[in-house]
């Protein structure tokens, strides 16, 4: 599993060119499936039905499938079923029209990362309107292609390079709750957790990140950043800085404990989503790309699973 910074937050010295050494090493590991920190279209479809609790979550984290639904006439559940049907009978050498059709279906399914994989697998001259893709959807795919994040620049690019047909969205925000407390209590919660985070481990993380970010334009600069984020002791530094500090903060309301309860629940559900992917095809080599703060929880929970063996990320990044 690859712990990652969010590429959108890296300084301007970061460019796609510096990803090549990382992509080469990930490709050499030969994953047969790739999971990303994105909400699935099916979960977003469920969350939309409960706006009282999830309106803000949907606004922030969910792709809007409505333009694709209007273009091809399939709802999110119908499009997910259609994508599975198409992939079940997928030919060894699909025609460009079949890839465009599947890209449109994935957009309607709320799976833009997988749609981008199909788009990238087309030659430049075949990235065009047709087979369910209208001009608006083509524009959506081209914008995704240029977006700076780990799903587009690492996961989708790698899947296309390896000949994979899709990504797996395994994030989970069903534990989200709206902030319906009084303003004073909300501020007290924020202040308590911020105070807990003000500790030596946090200062060490900030200093490390600042140093690594100044080296992104150097040879192996980005690769060295990923090595630092995936060192065996990195999850413990994150824990001491963040979640361990929060769970010990002393507010009578237990603000930090509430926060950690949410975090553990989210990670448990994310790992359940990954276990589901692996269980579909025993022997799957799953590369999961996730924000580095999740990595320790992923490892702890996955170590409890039968028939799951974790690869050494540092061996892959050598």
C-alpha positions in Angstrom: 0.0 0.0 0.0 1.3 3.4 -0.9 0.9 6.2 1.6 0.8 9.5 -0.3 0.6 13.2 0.2 -2.3 14.9 -1.6 -0.6 16.0 -4.8 -2.9 19.0 -5.1 -1.3 20.4 -2.0 2.3 20.1 -3.2 4.2 23.3 -4.0 4.4 24.7 -7.6 7.8 23.0 -8.0 5.9 19.7 -8.4 5.2 18.6 -12.0 4.0 15.4 -13.6 7.5 14.7 -15.0 8.9 13.9 -11.5 6.4 11.0 -11.1 8.2 8.8 -13.6 10.5 7.0 -11.0 7.6 6.3 -8.7 5.4 5.0 -11.6 8.2 2.8 -12.8 8.6 1.1 -9.4 4.8 0.7 -8.9 4.5 -0.8 -12.4 7.4 -3.2 -11.7 5.4 -4.6 -8.7 2.7 -5.6 -11.3 -0.6 -4.9 -9.5 -3.7 -6.5 -11.0 -6.0 -4.0 -9.3 -5.7 -0.4 -8.0 -7.7 1.1 -5.2 -8.0 4.9 -4.6 -9.2 7.2 -1.8 -12.4 8.2 -3.6 -16.0 7.6 -2.8 -17.8 5.1 -5.0 -20.7 6.2 -7.1 -22.9 3.7 -5.3 -22.0 5.2 -1.9 -22.6 8.7 -3.1 -25.9 7.6 -4.5 -26.9 6.4 -1.1 -25.6 9.5 0.7 -27.6 11.8 -1.6 -30.8 10.1 -0.2 -30.0 11.5 3.3 -29.2 15.1 2.8 -30.0 16.0 6.4 -26.8 14.2 7.4 -24.7 14.1 4.2 -25.4 17.2 2.1 -22.0 18.7 2.8 -20.2 15.4 2.3 -21.8 15.0 -1.1 -20.9 18.5 -2.1 -17.3 18.0 -1.2 -16.5 14.4 -2.1 -19.0 13.2 -4.7 -18.7 13.4 -8.5 -21.9 14.6 -10.2 -23.1 11.8 -12.5 -26.2 13.6 -13.7 -24.8 14.9 -17.1 -23.8 11.3 -18.0 -27.1 9.9 -16.8 -28.9 12.3 -19.0 -26.6 11.4 -21.9 -27.0 7.6 -21.8 -30.2 7.2 -19.8 -28.8 5.1 -16.9 -29.0 5.9 -13.2 -26.0 5.3 -10.9 -27.1 1.7 -9.9 -28.0 0.9 -13.5 -24.7 2.2 -14.8 -22.7 0.2 -12.3 -24.6 -2.9 -13.3 -24.0 -2.1 -16.9 -20.3 -1.6 -16.3 -20.0 -5.0 -14.6 -21.9 -6.6 -17.5 -19.6 -5.0 -20.1 -16.5 -6.0 -18.3 -17.7 -9.5 -17.8 -17.8 -10.0 -21.5 -14.9 -7.6 -22.3 -12.9 -8.7 -25.4 -9.1 -9.0 -25.4 -8.9 -6.2 -27.9 -11.8 -3.8 -27.5 -12.7 -1.4 -30.3 -12.3 2.4 -29.5 -16.1 2.7 -29.7 -16.3 0.1 -26.9 -13.9 2.1 -24.7 -15.8 5.3 -25.3 -19.0 3.6 -24.4 -17.5 2.1 -21.2 -16.1 5.6 -20.3 -19.6 7.1 -20.6 -21.1 4.3 -18.5 -18.4 4.8 -15.8 -19.2 8.5 -15.7 -22.9 7.7 -15.2 -21.9 5.2 -12.5 -20.2 8.0 -10.6 -16.7 6.5 -11.2 -14.7 9.2 -13.0 -11.4 7.6 -12.2 -12.3 4.4 -14.1 -13.8 6.5 -16.9 -10.4 8.2 -17.2 -8.6 4.9 -17.4 -10.7 4.1 -20.5 -10.0 7.5 -21.9 -6.3 7.2 -21.4 -6.3 3.7 -23.1 -7.6 5.4 -26.3 -5.1 6.8 -28.7 -5.2 10.6 -29.0 -7.1 10.5 -32.3 -9.8 8.3 -30.8 -10.5 10.6 -27.8 -13.6 12.1 -29.4 -17.4 12.5 -29.1 -19.5 9.4 -29.8 -20.7 6.1 -28.3 -22.4 7.8 -25.4 -19.9 10.6 -24.9 -21.2 14.0 -25.8 -19.0 17.1 -25.9 -19.7 18.0 -22.2 -18.5 14.5 -21.1 -15.4 14.7 -23.3 -14.6 18.0 -21.7 -15.1 16.4 -18.2 -12.6 13.7 -19.2 -10.1 16.1 -20.5 -10.3 18.2 -17.4 -9.8 15.1 -15.3 -6.8 14.2 -17.4 -5.2 17.6 -16.4 -6.2 17.5 -12.8 -3.4 17.3 -10.2 -4.2 14.6 -7.8 -3.1 11.0 -7.0 -6.1 9.4 -8.6 -5.5 11.0 -12.0 -1.8 11.3 -12.1 -0.8 8.0 -10.4 -3.7 5.5 -10.2 -5.3 6.1 -13.6 -2.1 6.7 -15.4 -0.6 3.5 -13.9 -3.8 1.4 -14.7 -3.7 2.5 -18.3 0.0 1.7 -18.6 -0.5 -1.8 -17.1 -3.6 -2.6 -19.2 -6.1 -2.5 -16.4 -9.7 -1.6 -17.2 -10.8 0.3 -14.1 -10.0 1.6 -10.6 -11.7 0.7 -7.3 -13.0 3.6 -5.2 -12.7 2.4 -1.6 -13.1 5.6 0.5 -16.0 5.8 2.9 -17.7 8.8 4.4 -20.8 7.2 5.9 -19.5 8.0 9.4 -19.7 11.8 8.6 -22.1 13.8 10.7 -23.2 17.4 10.2 -22.0 20.1 12.5 -25.3 20.9 14.3 -23.9 21.9 17.6 -24.0 25.4 19.0 -21.3 27.7 17.7 -19.6 27.9 21.1 -19.4 24.1 21.4 -18.1 23.7 17.8 -15.4 26.3 18.6 -14.5 24.5 21.8 -14.1 21.3 20.0 -11.9 22.9 17.3 -9.8 24.5 20.0 -9.4 21.3 22.0 -8.2 19.3 19.1 -5.9 22.0 17.8 -4.3 22.2 21.3 -3.8 18.4 21.2 -2.2 18.7 17.8 0.3 21.3 19.0 3.0 18.8 20.1 6.6 17.8 19.2 5.5 15.1 16.8 3.4 17.5 14.8 6.3 20.0 14.7 8.6 17.2 13.4 6.1 16.2 10.7 5.8 19.8 9.6 9.6 20.3 9.4 10.1 17.0 7.5 7.4 17.9 5.0 8.8 21.4 4.5 12.3 20.0 3.8 11.0 17.3 1.4 8.9 19.8 -0.5 12.0 22.0 -1.2 13.6 19.0 -2.9 10.9 18.0 -5.4 12.7 19.4 -8.4 15.9 17.4 -7.6 16.6 13.9 -9.0 14.4 11.4 -7.0 13.0 14.3 -5.0 9.4 13.1 -5.2 10.5 9.4 -4.8 12.4 10.4 -1.6 9.2 12.1 -0.3 7.3 8.8 -0.9 10.0 6.8 0.8 9.8 9.1 3.9 5.9 8.8 4.0 6.2 5.0 3.8 9.0 4.4 6.3 8.0 1.7 8.9 8.1 4.3 11.7 6.0 6.9 9.8 2.6 5.7 11.0 3.7 6.0 14.6 4.8 9.6 14.1 1.4 10.3 12.5 -0.3 8.7 15.5 1.6 10.6 18.1 1.0 13.9 16.2 -2.6 13.4 15.5 -4.9 10.6 16.7 -3.0 9.5 19.8 -2.8 13.1 21.0 -6.5 13.7 20.2 -7.7 10.6 22.1 -5.8 11.8 25.2 -7.1 15.4 25.2 -8.9 16.0 28.5 -12.1 17.9 27.5 -15.1 16.7 29.5 -17.1 16.4 26.3 -14.5 14.0 24.9 -14.0 16.0 21.7 -10.8 14.2 20.7 -12.4 10.8 21.4 -15.3 11.7 19.2 -12.9 12.6 16.4 -10.9 9.4 16.8 -14.1 7.3 16.8 -15.0 8.8 13.5 -11.5 8.2 12.1 -11.4 4.6 13.1 -14.9 3.9 11.8 -14.0 5.4 8.4 -10.8 3.4 8.1 -12.5 0.1 9.1 -15.1 0.7 6.4 -12.4 1.6 3.8 -10.5 -1.6 4.6 -13.8 -3.6 4.3 -14.2 -2.2 0.8 -10.6 -3.3 -0.1 -11.3 -6.8 1.4 -14.3 -7.0 -0.8 -12.2 -6.2 -3.9 -9.6 -8.8 -3.0 -12.2 -11.4 -2.2 -13.7 -11.2 -5.6 -10.6 -12.7 -7.2 -8.3 -14.5 -4.7 -4.7 -13.8 -5.6 -5.3 -10.2 -6.6 -2.3 -8.0 -6.3 -4.0 -4.8 -5.0 -2.2 -1.5 -5.0 -4.0 0.9 -2.7 -3.1 4.5 -2.8 -4.2 6.5 0.2 -3.4 9.6 2.2 -0.5 8.8 4.5 -2.5 9.3 7.7 -4.5 6.3 6.8 -1.6 3.9 6.2 -1.1 2.7 9.8 -4.8 2.0 10.2 -4.9 0.2 6.9 -2.0 -2.0 7.9 -3.3 -2.7 11.4 -6.8 -3.8 10.1 -5.6 -5.7 7.1 -3.2 -7.7 9.2 -6.2 -9.2 10.9 -7.6 -10.5 7.6 -7.4 -14.1 6.5 -5.8 -14.7 3.1 -4.3 -11.2 2.9 -0.6 -10.6 2.9 0.9 -7.1 2.9 3.8 -6.3 0.6 6.7 -4.3 1.8 6.2 -0.8 0.3 9.8 0.2 1.0 11.0 -2.8 -1.1 8.9 -1.5 -4.0 10.2 2.0 -3.6 13.9 1.1 -3.5 
